[in-house]
Amino acid sequence: MLQASDTCVRISGTVRADAVAASGRQAGSGSYRMEPGARVQIDVRKQTEYGPLRAVIAVGNLRR
Protein backbone atom coordinates (compact mmCIF):
# COMPACT_ATOMS: atom_id res chain seq x y z
CA MET A 1 0.00 0.00 0.00
CA LEU A 2 1.32 3.44 -0.84
CA GLN A 3 1.69 5.77 2.11
CA ALA A 4 -1.14 8.30 2.57
CA SER A 5 -3.11 6.61 -0.21
CA ASP A 6 -5.72 3.91 -0.72
CA THR A 7 -3.80 2.53 -3.73
CA CYS A 8 -2.18 -0.89 -3.50
CA VAL A 9 0.72 -1.80 -5.81
CA ARG A 10 2.10 -5.33 -6.17
CA ILE A 11 5.26 -6.05 -8.17
CA SER A 12 6.13 -9.67 -8.91
CA GLY A 13 8.27 -11.55 -11.35
CA THR A 14 10.01 -14.71 -12.43
CA VAL A 15 13.45 -15.39 -13.88
CA ARG A 16 14.42 -18.65 -15.56
CA ALA A 17 17.61 -19.87 -17.20
CA ASP A 18 17.92 -23.29 -18.85
CA ALA A 19 21.18 -24.74 -20.12
CA VAL A 20 21.07 -27.61 -22.59
CA ALA A 21 24.18 -29.61 -23.47
CA ALA A 22 24.48 -32.51 -25.89
CA SER A 23 27.48 -34.52 -26.99
CA GLY A 24 28.08 -36.14 -30.34
CA ARG A 25 29.93 -39.33 -31.23
CA GLN A 26 33.09 -37.48 -32.21
CA ALA A 27 35.21 -35.41 -29.87
CA GLY A 28 34.45 -31.70 -30.11
CA SER A 29 31.08 -32.15 -31.84
CA GLY A 30 28.97 -31.33 -28.79
CA SER A 31 26.48 -28.52 -28.69
CA TYR A 32 25.46 -26.16 -25.92
CA ARG A 33 22.73 -23.55 -25.75
CA MET A 34 21.16 -21.23 -23.17
CA GLU A 35 17.44 -20.48 -22.94
CA PRO A 36 16.88 -17.48 -20.63
CA GLY A 37 13.47 -16.07 -19.76
CA ALA A 38 12.02 -13.39 -17.49
CA ARG A 39 8.64 -11.92 -16.62
CA VAL A 40 7.63 -8.86 -14.56
CA GLN A 41 4.07 -8.11 -13.49
CA ILE A 42 2.71 -4.93 -11.89
CA ASP A 43 -0.76 -5.06 -10.32
CA VAL A 44 -2.33 -1.77 -9.16
CA ARG A 45 -5.63 -1.62 -7.23
CA LYS A 46 -7.60 1.39 -6.04
CA GLN A 47 -11.05 1.92 -4.62
CA THR A 48 -12.99 4.59 -6.54
CA GLU A 49 -16.44 6.09 -6.11
CA TYR A 50 -17.61 3.73 -8.90
CA GLY A 51 -16.13 0.61 -7.32
CA PRO A 52 -12.77 -1.14 -7.38
CA LEU A 53 -10.32 -0.31 -10.17
CA ARG A 54 -7.58 -2.75 -11.16
CA ALA A 55 -4.78 -2.45 -13.73
CA VAL A 56 -2.35 -5.24 -14.56
CA ILE A 57 0.75 -4.89 -16.72
CA ALA A 58 2.73 -8.04 -17.57
CA VAL A 59 5.90 -8.06 -19.68
CA GLY A 60 8.15 -11.01 -20.43
CA ASN A 61 9.00 -14.11 -22.38
CA LEU A 62 8.74 -17.31 -20.34
CA ARG A 63 8.42 -19.91 -23.05
CA ARG A 64 9.37 -23.57 -23.19
C-alpha positions as CSV (number, residue, x, y, z in Angstrom):
1,M,0.0,0.0,0.0
2,L,1.3,3.4,-0.8
3,Q,1.7,5.8,2.1
4,A,-1.1,8.3,2.6
5,S,-3.1,6.6,-0.2
6,D,-5.7,3.9,-0.7
7,T,-3.8,2.5,-3.7
8,C,-2.2,-0.9,-3.5
9,V,0.7,-1.8,-5.8
10,R,2.1,-5.3,-6.2
11,I,5.3,-6.0,-8.2
12,S,6.1,-9.7,-8.9
13,G,8.3,-11.6,-11.3
14,T,10.0,-14.7,-12.4
15,V,13.5,-15.4,-13.9
16,R,14.4,-18.7,-15.6
17,A,17.6,-19.9,-17.2
18,D,17.9,-23.3,-18.8
19,A,21.2,-24.7,-20.1
20,V,21.1,-27.6,-22.6
21,A,24.2,-29.6,-23.5
22,A,24.5,-32.5,-25.9
23,S,27.5,-34.5,-27.0
24,G,28.1,-36.1,-30.3
25,R,29.9,-39.3,-31.2
26,Q,33.1,-37.5,-32.2
27,A,35.2,-35.4,-29.9
28,G,34.4,-31.7,-30.1
29,S,31.1,-32.1,-31.8
30,G,29.0,-31.3,-28.8
31,S,26.5,-28.5,-28.7
32,Y,25.5,-26.2,-25.9
33,R,22.7,-23.5,-25.8
34,M,21.2,-21.2,-23.2
35,E,17.4,-20.5,-22.9
36,P,16.9,-17.5,-20.6
37,G,13.5,-16.1,-19.8
38,A,12.0,-13.4,-17.5
39,R,8.6,-11.9,-16.6
40,V,7.6,-8.9,-14.6
41,Q,4.1,-8.1,-13.5
42,I,2.7,-4.9,-11.9
43,D,-0.8,-5.1,-10.3
44,V,-2.3,-1.8,-9.2
45,R,-5.6,-1.6,-7.2
46,K,-7.6,1.4,-6.0
47,Q,-11.1,1.9,-4.6
48,T,-13.0,4.6,-6.5
49,E,-16.4,6.1,-6.1
50,Y,-17.6,3.7,-8.9
51,G,-16.1,0.6,-7.3
52,P,-12.8,-1.1,-7.4
53,L,-10.3,-0.3,-10.2
54,R,-7.6,-2.7,-11.2
55,A,-4.8,-2.4,-13.7
56,V,-2.4,-5.2,-14.6
57,I,0.8,-4.9,-16.7
58,A,2.7,-8.0,-17.6
59,V,5.9,-8.1,-19.7
60,G,8.1,-11.0,-20.4
61,N,9.0,-14.1,-22.4
62,L,8.7,-17.3,-20.3
63,R,8.4,-19.9,-23.0
64,R,9.4,-23.6,-23.2
